[in-house]
């Protein structure tokens, strides 16, 4: 999995985006990549059938941006469908945490 590092922040794909990247850019033969992709989709489909929507929405996060040294009070990573959006979301969360103090 390719991690993008901005300063002291790691930004990396998760969930569906990570599965899609592994399908398209994986080193295994296509047949194995397709089989793995189908296996990976069983989890969110099963959670949707059970109506566990938090797990489904977590699977659809895209990218996560998390600082290596978490500021006090920060409880969640930044998320978004692009690296930039995840980075901006993390900055928004850090600013909100600083204002709450």
N, C-alpha and C positions, 0 to 999 in steps of 0.2 A: 504494500500500500504506500503510495507516495504522500509524504508529509510535506507541507509547505510551512516554513518557519519565517515569521515576521518578528524580528527582534527576539523577545522572550515569549512568543505566542506560537503554539502549534496549531496549524489549520489542516484538517484532514477529512476525507469523505467517510461517511458512515451510512449504514442502512442500504436503501435502494441504490443510491448513487455509487457506493462502494461495490455493490454486487454488479451493477452495470459496467463499471470500470474493469472489474475482474473478468467479466464476460468478454468485453471488447479487447482488452489489452493483456489478457492472461497468457502465460507461457505454455499451458497445456494444450493438447489438441482440442479443436472446436467441440467435438462430441463430449469430452469431459467437462469443458466449460459450460456447455448447455445443461448437462446433467446437474452440475453444481448449482447453476442459477435456478433451475426448477426446485431443487432441494431448499435453497435459501428462501424462495418465495413461499414455501409451506408455512413458515413461522408467521408472517403478517396475515396470510390468508386465514390461518387457524385462529389468530387473535380477533380478526374481524368477525368470523363466524361466532365467536364467543362474546362478541360485542365489547371487547377490551380495547377501546378506542385510543387510550393513551399509548399503548404499545404500537398500534398502527401509526399514529402520528409521529412517534419517535423513530419509526422505521423510515419515515419520509423526511427526516431532518435535512439531508443533503450534506452539508459540511458542518463540522464543529470547530470552533475556535476556543482554545483554552490556554490560559496563561500558565507558565511553568511554576511561578510563585504566585499562589492565589492570594489576593488581598483579603484582609479580614472582612467578613460579612458577605463576600461573593459566594453565591450558592449554585449558580448555573453557568453553563458555557454559552457562548454566542452560537447561534445557528443560522443557516441560510442556504439557499440553493446555489450561491456562488461564494468563492473565498472572500471576496470583498464584503458581501452582505453579512457573512458570519463574523468577520472582523469588526464591522460597524456595530453589529448587535452586541458583541462582547464589550466594546467601548461604551455603548449606551448602558449596559448593565453595571459596569465598573463605575461610571459617573453617577448612576442612581444609588449605588451602594455608598459612595462617598458623601452624597447629599443626605442620606438617611442617618449618617453619624452625627 
